[in-house]
Amino acid sequence: MIRIPLYGSHDEPETSAQRVGAGALVRLYAATGDKKYLDQAKSFLDVRGTTACKDSYLQSHKPVLEQEEAVGHAVRTGYMYSGMADVSASKDFIIFANCFYITIIFDIYMKQLITTFLLSCAIGAQAQHVMTVDVSRPTAKIQPTMYGIFFEDINFGADGGLYAELVKNRSFEFPQPFVGWMPFGNVTVQDAEPCFDRNPHYVRIVNDGRLLRAGLDNEGFRGIGLKQGEEYRFTAYTRTPDARPMKLSVELVNSNGENLLKKEIEISGNSWQKQTVVLQSPFTDAHSRLRVVLLSEGTVDMDHISLFPVNTWKKRENGLRADLAQALYDLNPGVFRFPGGCIIEGNSLATRYQWKNSVGPVENRPLNENRWNYTFKHKAFPDYFQSLGLGYYEYFLLSEDLGAEPLPVLSCGLSCQYESNEVVPLDELAPYVQDALDLIEFANGPVTSKWGKVRADMGHPEPFGMKMIGIGNEQWDKVYTERLEVFTKAIRAKHPDIQIVGSSGPSADGDKFDYLWPEMKRIGVDLVDEHYYMAPDWFFANAARYDNYDRKGPKVFAGEYASHDHSTGKANNFLAALSEAAFMTGLERNADVVRLATYAPLFAHVDAWQWNPDLIWFDNLRMMRTPNYYVQQMYGMNAGTDVLSLQMDGKPVTGQDSLYASAVLDAPTGEIILKLVNAGSRQAKVQVDFDGLKKRRLIGGSCTYLQNCDWRTVNTLEQEALVPRIRPVQVGEHSLDLELQPRSFSVYRLH
């Protein structure tokens, strides 16, 4: 045994595989170029958790890439998270070994930092801070579109989520037509003389009298959620080839396989007919099944087999899940961006979102592949497609319901640049441009126009009043800008009143971003869509991001953003939410530049998600609003109309002593609204003075606040641990004395 210097407070004897320091081996490799030294260094990392020794004291209880926290002897953890970091950060090590080591070690470090040093709120308060609000001279108008929502069919957000259809693959159009179905007896897929030309497949069920049963079950989307006492509308298109009367049984089956409700329907005729029956569930079960059984001897054809709650949003057939739509309404959004996102690009041009396929009779809307079904190899979803039952008409209708401006986004002729290099040549771009012009006609045109008539025939003769359109999503480089320019010229020529949204690419900075912004100015778009999925520290540090933006150029649409706390697996925790609240004070303060902002993604099914964090999580029966949701709601419900100057020591409050602040006036009520974040671990005493009140006197107000000393706090389906609370506020005639709780976001409305 030999002794070698290791990272930590003192030398440690090493045995067997660790007789030479891994850091020294990397240096030997750098000096000699002999890869055996690098391989040996890597083996010292890999050996942990793979030998007979499973001692957490030695930090050898798991392989490095499976470890989640620092445990065991301090010297060993010192080696792990200092020495190993040094080794894994080596350029040569990353090339020849595994770049995930540095990510894992960083996550362990952040978890240790949060749990050890940031978990508890400190005792005592900071010194008094004085903030001044100038009520006399608003600095900018806040657009009604300032805070909104962005919907994309990711995480089963549409089919299996907001779209209330409970049957998966209802028209048997999946590439494997029985996905979602469990046929029994003689059941086959046919396409001769179909009911719908764009969805030609249907099932033929044959009961030849020899088998007791023939039919099929549908599993829904990770089950069918049924609630006791609720009614569900079953519909299907049927025919009997020989025109004889036939009996079908429609049944609800619970997760134990028990058939707890059945209703018989009689069908006849060799032409397609729609059948409808309403079922009242006698049980509650998140993982039920729908069963259809042919009782009579003979043959029946069936297509578009569907089951909807009767109690959808606004009680509409082909409607939305009521609780999820209500959650959107409760955000008070000013803008609604749809349907994507990457989904509008597609993995190929053939699978891009084509809005014309999403309007007209829902039964005849063709199936489309979902962009997110195979995006992440470790989370593949071969059963994830778009029925387009939630289509452009339904999106516009929901925008109207929410009181939000619709902002549809269209393909610019590029498939997803991360997944493909497929591009529409410029001389073949005309049909894509025409799609944009036709969409404007669909939304705003008279009923005498081609696409205005389609809208009217669907039930909405009045125009939707669309004012904005997005061209492309996270596209970049010249291949994007030269196509965007073609769209822009065509739209300006026919619809000069429509605002055009361009893109700054997929990142908050960098070469793509730096190239695109000048191009957006040159092309003359009205808004530039910026995206940032960053760590909480970035959001805290960028509260002043827009303070120095060009006031004369295109305005900003913060179209996709979310705080990703990698130390907790990107959970929707309070740290992420509070960092977003701090960042949003900067959006609000710069409302003359930032006109719209939407968090992303919006929805996630707890049993079928591809991306996190997300604003609203749900299963087949319940939903959960995250702390991030409540931050968005507190801004949306308190947007105001005019920005007021708020300063501390002559400067905007952008993180000094962990404080962030903005102020607005709400002209209809005359109320002054303050948004204050204390990201520190101590209570903060703040005096807010109001200049320019003249003869007006403040008489009272309220405070809505989110507060928790534990950064890691999350809400769950079982319990929303972090929700806004409201309390009255006493004020002076021209001032407000506050004690901001540590780690808190507070909204004060003063009158």
C-alpha positions in Angstrom: 0.0 0.0 0.0 1.2 3.5 -0.8 0.1 6.9 0.2 -0.7 9.5 -2.5 -2.0 13.1 -2.2 -5.8 13.3 -2.9 -8.3 16.0 -2.8 -9.5 16.6 0.7 -8.2 17.7 4.1 -5.4 15.0 4.3 -3.8 12.1 2.6 -5.7 8.9 2.4 -4.3 5.4 1.9 -5.7 3.9 -1.3 -6.0 0.2 -2.1 -6.1 -1.9 -5.2 -7.6 0.2 -8.1 -6.8 3.6 -6.5 -3.1 3.5 -6.0 -2.5 6.4 -8.2 -4.6 9.6 -8.1 -7.0 10.0 -11.0 -6.0 13.7 -11.4 -2.3 12.7 -11.7 -3.2 10.2 -14.3 -4.9 12.7 -16.5 -1.8 14.9 -16.2 0.4 12.0 -17.2 -1.8 11.5 -20.2 -1.5 15.1 -21.1 2.3 14.9 -20.9 2.8 11.6 -22.6 -0.2 11.2 -24.9 -0.5 7.6 -23.7 -4.2 6.8 -23.5 -3.7 4.1 -20.9 -3.3 6.7 -18.2 -6.7 8.3 -19.2 -8.4 4.9 -19.3 -7.0 4.2 -15.8 -8.4 7.5 -14.5 -11.8 6.7 -15.9 -11.7 3.3 -14.3 -11.3 4.9 -10.9 -14.5 6.8 -11.5 -16.4 3.8 -12.9 -15.3 1.3 -10.2 -17.5 2.9 -7.6 -20.7 0.9 -7.0 -19.6 -1.9 -9.3 -17.4 -3.9 -6.9 -18.2 -6.1 -3.9 -17.8 -3.0 -1.7 -21.1 -1.1 -1.4 -20.3 1.2 1.4 -21.8 4.6 1.3 -19.1 5.7 3.8 -16.7 5.2 0.9 -19.1 6.8 -1.6 -19.0 3.4 -3.4 -22.6 2.3 -2.9 -23.6 3.2 -6.5 -21.9 3.8 -9.9 -21.1 7.5 -10.3 -23.6 8.1 -13.0 -26.4 6.8 -10.7 -25.5 8.8 -7.7 -27.7 11.7 -6.6 -26.3 13.1 -3.4 -23.1 13.5 -1.4 -22.9 10.9 1.4 -20.2 9.2 3.5 -16.7 10.3 4.6 -16.0 14.0 4.0 -12.6 13.2 2.5 -14.2 10.8 0.1 -16.8 13.2 -1.0 -14.2 15.8 -1.3 -12.4 13.6 -3.8 -15.7 12.8 -5.6 -16.8 16.4 -6.0 -13.5 18.2 -6.3 -11.0 15.7 -7.8 -13.5 14.0 -9.9 -14.9 17.3 -11.2 -11.3 18.2 -12.1 -10.9 15.0 -14.0 -14.2 15.0 -15.8 -13.9 18.7 -16.8 -10.6 17.9 -18.6 -11.0 18.4 -22.3 -9.3 15.1 -23.1 -11.4 13.2 -20.6 -14.6 14.5 -22.1 -13.4 13.5 -25.6 -12.4 9.9 -24.6 -14.6 9.2 -21.6 -18.1 10.5 -20.8 -19.2 14.1 -20.7 -22.1 13.2 -18.4 -19.8 13.0 -15.4 -19.5 16.7 -15.1 -23.3 17.1 -15.4 -23.9 14.5 -12.7 -21.3 16.1 -10.4 -22.8 19.5 -10.9 -26.3 18.2 -10.0 -24.9 16.6 -6.8 -23.2 19.9 -5.9 -26.3 21.9 -6.5 -28.4 19.5 -4.4 -25.9 19.7 -1.6 -25.8 23.5 -1.8 -29.6 23.7 -1.6 -30.2 21.2 1.1 -27.3 22.2 3.3 -27.0 25.9 2.9 -30.2 27.2 1.4 -32.9 25.1 3.0 -33.7 27.3 6.0 -34.6 30.9 6.2 -32.2 32.9 8.3 -33.2 34.7 11.5 -33.4 38.4 11.5 -33.9 41.0 8.8 -31.8 43.1 6.5 -31.4 46.8 6.9 -34.3 49.1 5.9 -34.6 49.7 2.1 -36.4 52.6 0.6 -38.1 52.3 -2.7 -39.7 55.2 -4.5 -42.6 54.9 -7.0 -43.4 57.9 -9.2 -47.2 57.8 -9.8 -47.3 61.1 -11.7 -45.6 59.9 -15.0 -46.2 56.4 -16.3 -43.3 55.3 -18.4 -45.0 52.8 -20.7 -48.3 51.2 -21.6 -48.8 47.6 -20.7 -50.4 45.7 -23.6 -53.5 43.6 -22.9 -51.4 40.7 -24.4 -48.6 41.1 -21.9 -49.2 37.8 -20.0 -50.6 34.8 -21.8 -50.3 31.1 -22.5 -48.7 28.9 -25.2 -50.2 25.6 -26.1 -48.3 22.8 -27.8 -49.3 19.1 -28.1 -46.4 17.8 -26.0 -46.7 15.6 -22.9 -50.1 14.3 -24.2 -51.3 17.9 -23.8 -54.0 17.6 -26.5 -55.1 14.0 -27.2 -55.2 12.5 -23.7 -55.2 16.0 -22.1 -57.0 19.2 -22.9 -59.0 17.6 -25.8 -61.6 15.6 -23.9 -61.8 12.6 -26.2 -61.3 9.4 -24.1 -60.7 6.9 -26.9 -57.3 6.5 -28.4 -57.0 5.8 -32.2 -60.8 6.2 -32.6 -60.7 6.0 -36.4 -58.1 3.1 -36.6 -55.7 5.3 -38.6 -52.5 4.6 -36.6 -49.9 2.9 -38.7 -50.6 -0.2 -36.6 -54.4 0.1 -36.7 -55.2 -1.7 -33.4 -52.9 0.4 -31.2 -55.1 1.3 -28.2 -57.5 -1.5 -29.0 -57.8 -5.1 -27.8 -60.0 -7.0 -30.2 -61.6 -10.3 -29.4 -63.3 -12.7 -31.7 -63.4 -12.0 -35.4 -62.4 -8.3 -35.8 -60.5 -7.0 -38.9 -59.6 -3.6 -40.3 -61.1 -2.7 -43.6 -61.0 0.3 -46.0 -63.5 -0.6 -48.8 -66.4 2.0 -49.2 -65.3 4.0 -46.2 -67.4 6.4 -44.2 -64.7 9.2 -44.4 -62.4 9.6 -47.4 -59.4 11.1 -45.4 -59.8 8.5 -42.6 -60.7 5.5 -44.7 -60.1 2.7 -42.1 -62.8 1.1 -40.0 -63.3 -2.2 -38.2 -65.5 -5.1 -39.3 -66.9 -7.2 -36.4 -68.2 -10.7 -37.3 -70.2 -12.9 -34.9 -70.6 -16.2 -36.7 -72.6 -17.8 -33.8 -69.8 -20.1 -32.8 -68.0 -17.7 -30.5 -69.8 -16.2 -27.5 -68.4 -12.7 -28.0 -66.9 -10.6 -30.7 -65.9 -7.0 -30.2 -63.0 -4.8 -28.9 -61.9 -2.8 -25.8 -60.2 0.6 -25.9 -57.6 1.4 -23.3 -57.8 5.2 -23.6 -54.8 7.4 -22.9 -53.0 5.5 -20.1 -56.5 4.4 -19.1 -59.9 6.1 -19.4 -60.8 8.3 -16.5 -64.4 7.9 -15.3 -66.1 9.6 -12.4 -69.1 8.2 -10.5 -72.3 9.9 -11.5 -70.8 11.7 -14.5 -72.3 11.2 -17.9 -70.4 10.2 -21.0 -71.5 10.4 -24.6 -70.6 7.4 -26.8 -70.8 7.9 -30.6 -69.9 5.7 -33.5 -70.6 5.4 -37.2 -72.0 2.0 -38.1 -73.5 -0.1 -40.9 -74.7 -3.7 -41.4 -73.5 -4.9 -44.8 -76.5 -7.2 -45.2 -78.9 -4.5 -43.8 -80.2 -6.8 -41.1 -80.9 -5.3 -37.6 -78.1 -6.0 -35.2 -77.6 -5.4 -31.5 -74.4 -3.9 -30.0 -73.5 -3.6 -26.3 -71.6 -0.5 -25.2 -69.9 -1.2 -21.8 -67.8 0.5 -19.2 -65.2 -1.8 -17.6 -63.2 -0.8 -14.5 -59.4 -1.4 -13.9 -60.2 -4.8 -12.3 -61.9 -6.0 -15.5 -65.4 -5.8 -14.0 -68.1 -4.8 -16.4 -70.1 -2.3 -14.3 -72.4 -0.7 -16.9 -73.7 -1.8 -20.3 -76.3 -0.3 -22.7 -77.6 -2.0 -25.8 -78.2 -0.2 -29.1 -79.9 -1.5 -32.2 -78.5 -0.7 -35.6 -79.6 -1.5 -39.2 -79.0 -0.4 -42.7 -76.2 -0.9 -45.1 -75.3 2.8 -45.3 -73.2 4.6 -42.6 -75.2 6.1 -39.8 -74.2 7.9 -36.6 -75.1 6.2 -33.3 -75.2 8.0 -30.0 -75.8 6.8 -26.4 -75.2 8.5 -23.1 -73.8 6.4 -20.2 -73.7 7.4 -16.6 -70.7 5.9 -14.8 -71.5 4.0 -11.6 -67.9 4.2 -10.4 -64.7 6.3 -10.3 -61.6 4.8 -11.9 -58.7 6.5 -13.6 -57.8 3.4 -15.7 -61.1 2.2 -17.0 -61.8 0.7 -20.5 -64.5 1.1 -23.1 -65.9 -2.1 -24.5 -68.1 -2.7 -27.6 -69.6 -6.1 -28.2 -71.6 -7.4 -31.1 -74.4 -9.4 -29.6 -76.3 -10.5 -32.7 -75.1 -13.1 -35.2 -73.9 -11.3 -38.3 -71.5 -8.5 -39.4 -71.2 -4.9 -38.3 -68.8 -2.2 -39.6 -67.8 0.6 -37.1 -65.8 3.8 -37.5 -64.9 6.8 -35.4 -65.7 5.2 -32.1 -65.7 8.0 -29.5 -66.4 8.7 -25.9 -66.6 12.2 -24.4 -67.6 13.5 -21.0 -71.0 15.3 -21.4 -69.6 17.9 -19.0 -66.9 19.4 -21.2 -65.8 23.1 -21.2 -68.9 25.1 -22.2 -70.8 21.8 -22.6 -69.6 21.6 -26.2 -69.6 18.3 -28.1 -66.1 17.6 -29.3 -65.1 19.7 -26.4 -62.3 20.3 -23.9 -61.7 18.8 -20.6 -63.5 21.2 -18.2 -61.0 21.4 -15.3 -58.0 22.0 -17.6 -59.8 24.6 -19.6 -60.9 26.3 -16.4 -57.3 26.4 -15.2 -56.4 28.3 -18.3 -59.3 30.7 -17.8 -58.2 31.3 -14.3 -54.8 32.6 -15.5 -56.6 35.5 -17.2 -54.4 35.3 -20.3 -54.1 38.1 -22.7 -52.7 36.1 -25.6 -52.9 32.5 -26.7 -50.2 31.1 -28.9 -50.9 27.8 -30.7 -50.3 25.0 -31.9 -46.5 25.1 -31.4 -43.7 25.1 -31.0 -41.7 22.4 -32.7 -44.9 20.6 -33.6 -45.5 23.1 -36.4 -42.2 22.2 -38.0 -42.6 18.4 -37.8 -39.8 15.9 -38.0 -40.2 16.2 -41.7 -42.2 18.5 -44.0 -44.8 15.7 -44.4 -45.5 15.7 -40.7 -45.5 19.5 -40.1 -48.8 20.9 -38.7 -51.1 21.8 -41.6 -53.9 23.9 -40.3 -56.3 23.1 -43.2 -56.3 19.4 -42.1 -57.5 20.5 -38.6 -60.8 22.2 -39.7 -64.0 20.9 -41.0 -65.9 17.8 -39.7 -63.8 16.3 -37.0 -64.5 12.8 -38.2 -62.6 13.6 -41.5 -59.5 15.3 -40.1 -56.5 13.1 -41.1 -54.2 11.7 -38.5 -50.8 13.3 -38.1 -47.6 12.0 -36.4 -46.7 13.8 -33.2 -43.3 15.6 -33.3 -42.6 14.4 -29.8 -43.2 10.7 -30.1 -39.6 9.7 -30.7 -37.7 12.9 -29.9 -36.0 11.5 -26.8 -34.7 8.0 -27.1 -35.2 7.3 -23.4 -38.8 8.4 -23.6 -40.3 6.9 -26.7 -44.1 7.1 -27.3 -45.0 5.0 -30.3 -48.7 5.6 -29.6 -48.5 9.4 -29.7 -50.3 10.9 -32.7 -52.4 14.0 -33.4 -56.1 13.3 -34.1 -56.5 17.0 -34.9 -59.8 16.9 -33.1 -58.4 19.9 -31.3 -57.8 22.0 -34.4 -57.6 25.6 -35.5 -61.3 26.3 -35.1 -61.2 25.0 -31.6 -58.1 27.0 -30.8 -59.7 30.2 -32.0 -62.9 29.4 -30.1 -60.8 28.8 -26.9 -59.0 32.1 -27.5 -62.4 33.8 -27.6 -63.6 32.0 -24.4 -60.5 33.1 -22.6 -60.6 36.7 -23.8 -57.1 36.2 -25.3 -55.7 37.4 -28.6 -55.1 34.4 -30.8 -51.5 34.0 -32.1 -51.3 31.1 -34.6 -47.9 29.9 -35.7 -47.3 28.4 -39.2 -44.6 26.5 -40.9 -42.1 28.6 -42.9 -41.1 25.8 -45.2 -38.5 24.3 -42.9 -38.8 21.1 -40.9 -37.2 21.0 -37.5 -33.6 22.0 -37.9 -32.6 19.9 -35.0 -34.0 16.7 -36.6 -33.8 17.3 -40.3 -32.3 19.5 -43.1 -35.4 19.3 -45.2 -36.2 22.7 -46.9 -38.8 23.9 -49.3 -37.0 25.6 -52.3 -37.8 29.3 -52.6 -39.4 28.8 -55.9 -41.8 26.2 -54.4 -42.8 28.2 -51.3 -46.0 29.7 -52.8 -48.4 27.0 -51.3 -46.9 27.7 -47.8 -47.4 31.4 -48.2 -50.9 30.8 -49.5 -51.7 28.8 -46.4 -50.9 31.9 -44.3 -53.1 34.1 -46.4 -55.9 31.6 -46.3 -55.6 31.3 -42.5 -56.1 35.1 -42.2 -59.2 34.7 -44.4 -60.4 31.8 -42.2 -60.1 33.8 -39.1 -61.2 37.2 -40.3 -62.8 36.9 -43.7 -66.5 37.4 -44.6 -68.8 34.4 -44.9 -68.9 35.0 -48.6 -65.1 34.1 -48.9 -64.0 30.5 -49.3 -62.4 30.1 -45.9 -64.7 32.5 -44.1 -67.5 30.2 -45.2 -65.7 27.2 -43.8 -65.5 29.0 -40.4 -69.2 29.9 -40.7 -70.2 26.4 -41.6 -68.4 25.2 -38.4 -70.7 27.5 -36.3 -68.9 30.9 -36.1 -70.0 33.3 -38.8 -68.5 36.3 -36.9 -64.8 36.9 -37.6 -62.4 35.9 -34.8 -60.5 39.1 -35.2 -57.0 37.7 -35.5 -54.3 40.4 -35.3 -51.0 38.5 -35.2 -49.4 35.6 -37.0 -46.1 33.7 -36.3 -44.0 32.5 -39.2 -41.7 29.7 -38.1 -40.7 28.6 -34.6 -37.1 28.2 -33.5 -35.6 28.4 -37.0 -32.3 30.1 -37.7 -29.7 31.2 -40.3 -30.2 32.5 -43.8 -32.3 29.5 -44.8 -35.0 30.9 -42.4 -34.7 34.6 -43.0 -35.0 34.4 -46.7 -38.2 32.4 -46.4 -39.5 34.7 -43.7 -39.0 37.7 -46.0 -41.1 36.1 -48.7 -44.0 35.5 -46.2 -43.6 39.1 -44.8 -43.9 40.7 -48.2 -47.0 38.7 -49.1 -48.8 39.3 -45.9 -47.9 43.0 -45.8 -49.3 43.4 -49.4 -52.7 41.8 -48.6 -53.1 42.4 -44.9 -51.0 45.3 -43.7 -52.8 45.4 -40.4 -51.6 41.9 -39.3 -48.6 41.9 -37.0 -45.9 39.4 -38.0 -43.8 37.5 -35.4 -40.3 36.3 -36.4 -37.8 34.2 -34.4 -34.5 34.9 -32.7 -33.7 31.1 -32.7 -33.6 28.5 -30.0 -31.4 30.3 -27.5 -31.2 33.5 -25.4 -27.9 34.5 -26.9 -25.1 33.2 -29.1 -24.3 33.2 -32.8 -27.8 32.4 -34.0 -29.4 35.0 -31.8 -26.8 37.7 -32.8 -27.5 36.9 -36.5 -31.2 36.9 -36.3 -32.0 40.1 -34.4 -30.5 42.4 -37.1 -32.2 40.3 -39.7 -35.6 40.7 -38.0 -35.1 44.5 -38.0 -34.1 44.5 -41.7 -37.1 42.3 -42.7 -39.4 44.5 -40.6 -41.2 42.0 -38.5 -43.3 43.5 -35.7 -42.3 41.1 -32.9 -39.4 38.8 -32.3 -40.0 35.6 -30.4 -37.3 34.8 -27.8 -36.9 31.5 -26.1 -35.0 30.7 -22.9 -35.0 27.5 -20.9 -32.3 28.3 -18.3 -31.3 27.7 -14.7 -32.8 29.7 -11.9 -29.5 31.7 -11.5 -29.9 32.9 -15.1 -33.4 34.2 -14.4 -32.4 36.0 -11.2 -29.4 37.5 -13.1 -31.4 38.7 -16.1 -34.1 40.8 -14.5 -32.4 43.7 -16.3 -32.1 41.9 -19.6 -34.4 44.3 -21.5 -33.4 47.6 -19.8 -31.0 48.4 -22.6 -32.9 47.0 -25.6 -33.4 49.1 -28.7 -36.7 51.0 -28.1 -37.2 51.7 -31.8 -36.9 48.2 -33.2 -39.3 45.2 -33.3 -40.9 44.4 -30.0 -40.2 41.3 -27.9 -42.3 38.3 -27.5 -40.9 36.1 -24.7 -42.6 33.1 -26.4 -41.2 30.2 -24.5 -39.4 30.3 -21.2 -39.1 28.3 -18.0 -36.6 28.0 -15.1 -35.0 24.6 -15.1 -33.5 23.6 -11.8 -31.2 20.8 -12.8 -30.3 20.1 -9.2 -33.8 18.6 -8.6 -34.4 17.0 -12.0 -36.0 20.2 -13.4 -38.9 20.0 -10.9 -41.5 22.6 -10.8 -40.2 23.8 -7.4 -40.4 27.1 -5.6 -36.9 28.0 -6.6 -37.8 27.9 -10.2 -41.1 29.7 -9.7 -39.5 32.5 -7.6 -36.7 33.0 -10.2 -39.4 33.4 -12.9 -41.2 35.9 -10.7 -38.0 37.9 -10.3 -37.3 37.8 -14.0 -40.9 38.9 -14.9 -40.4 42.2 -12.9 -38.0 43.0 -15.7 -40.5 42.1 -18.4 -43.0 44.4 -16.8 -40.6 47.3 -16.2 -39.8 47.1 -19.9 -43.3 46.8 -21.3 -42.5 49.3 -24.0 -40.2 46.7 -25.5 -41.8 43.4 -24.2 -45.3 43.0 -25.5 -46.1 39.4 -24.8 -44.8 36.6 -22.6 -45.8 32.9 -22.4 -44.4 30.1 -20.2 -43.8 26.8 -21.8 -44.8 24.0 -21.9 -48.3 24.3 -20.6 -49.5 20.8 -19.9 -48.1 17.4 -18.9 -49.7 14.0 -18.2 -48.0 12.5 -15.2 -47.9 9.1 -16.9 -47.0 10.2 -20.4 -44.6 13.2 -20.5 -41.6 14.0 -22.6 -40.5 17.3 -21.1 -40.4 19.0 -17.7 -40.9 21.3 -16.0 -44.5 22.2 -17.1 -47.1 24.6 -15.9 -50.0 22.2 -15.2 -49.7 18.5 -14.4 -52.7 16.1 -14.7 -53.7 12.5 -14.7 -57.0 11.1 -16.0 -59.1 12.4 -13.2 -57.1 15.2 -11.4 -55.0 18.2 -12.2 -52.4 20.2 -10.2 -51.3 23.8 -10.5 -47.6 24.2 -10.0 -46.0 27.1 -8.0 -45.0 28.4 -11.5 -48.7 28.5 -12.4 -49.5 30.7 -9.5 -46.7 33.1 -10.4 -48.2 33.4 -13.8 -51.6 33.8 -12.4 -50.5 36.5 -10.0 -49.0 38.5 -12.9 -52.0 37.8 -15.2 -54.6 38.9 -12.6 -52.6 42.0 -11.8 -51.2 43.1 -15.1 -52.3 46.8 -14.9 -52.3 49.3 -17.7 -49.3 51.6 -17.2 -45.8 51.1 -15.9 -44.7 53.3 -13.1 -41.1 54.1 -12.3 -39.9 52.2 -9.2 -36.4 52.7 -7.9 -34.1 52.1 -5.0 -31.1 54.3 -4.5 -31.9 55.8 -7.9 -31.8 52.5 -9.8 -34.4 49.8 -10.8 -34.6 47.0 -8.3 -33.0 44.1 -10.2 -31.5 42.0 -7.5 -29.8 44.4 -5.0 -29.8 42.5 -1.7 -31.9 39.8 -3.4 -34.8 42.1 -4.0 -36.7 42.5 -7.3 -39.6 44.9 -7.9 -41.9 46.5 -10.4 -44.9 48.9 -10.2 -47.9 49.5 -12.4 -51.1 51.6 -12.4 -54.4 49.9 -13.2 -56.3 52.8 -14.8 -59.8 51.3 -14.6 -59.6 50.9 -10.8 -57.0 53.6 -10.1 -55.1 51.1 -8.0 -51.3 51.0 -7.7 -49.9 47.5 -8.0 -46.5 46.5 -6.7 -44.8 43.2 -7.4 -42.0 42.4 -5.0 -39.7 39.4 -4.8 -37.4 38.7 -1.8 -35.1 35.9 -2.9 -33.0 36.2 0.1 -33.0 34.0 3.3 -33.8 36.9 5.6 -36.8 39.1 6.0 -36.4 42.5 4.2 -37.8 45.7 5.7 -38.9 48.0 2.9 -40.4 51.4 2.9 -42.2 52.4 -0.3 -42.7 56.1 -0.9 -45.2 57.3 -3.5 -44.3 60.5 -5.3 -46.8 62.4 -7.4 -50.0 61.4 -5.6 -50.9 65.1 -5.3 -54.2 65.3 -3.4 -54.8 61.6 -3.5 -54.3 59.6 -0.2 -53.8 55.9 0.0 -56.4 54.3 2.3 -55.8 50.5 2.1 -55.1 47.5 0.0 -54.4 43.8 -0.1 -51.4 41.6 -0.5 -51.4 38.3 -2.4 -48.3 36.3 -1.7 -46.4 33.0 -2.2 -43.8 32.2 0.5 -41.8 29.2 1.5 -38.4 28.8 3.1 -37.7 25.5 1.3 -36.6 26.0 -2.3 -37.5 22.4 -3.0 -41.2 22.8 -2.3 -43.4 21.3 -5.0 -47.1 20.8 -5.5 -48.5 17.4 -6.1 -51.8 15.9 -7.3 -52.5 14.9 -3.8 -51.7 18.3 -2.2 -50.9 21.8 -3.5 -48.5 22.8 -0.7 -47.8 26.2 -2.2 -50.8 28.4 -3.1 -51.3 32.1 -3.0 -52.6 33.6 0.2 -54.3 37.0 0.7 -54.2 39.4 3.6 -55.2 43.0 4.1 -52.6 45.8 4.1 -52.4 48.9 6.2 -50.9 51.9 4.4 -49.8 55.4 5.1 -51.2 58.3 3.1 -48.1 58.4 0.9 -46.1 55.4 1.9 -46.1 51.7 2.7 -44.0 50.0 5.3 -43.3 46.3 4.5 -41.6 43.3 6.0 -41.0 41.1 3.0 -40.8 37.5 4.1 -37.8 35.5 3.0 -38.2 33.7 -0.2 -41.4 35.3 -1.2 -43.3 36.8 -4.1 -45.8 39.4 -3.1 -48.4 41.5 -5.1 -49.7 44.6 -3.4 -52.9 46.3 -4.7 -53.3 49.7 -3.1 -56.2 52.1 -3.4 
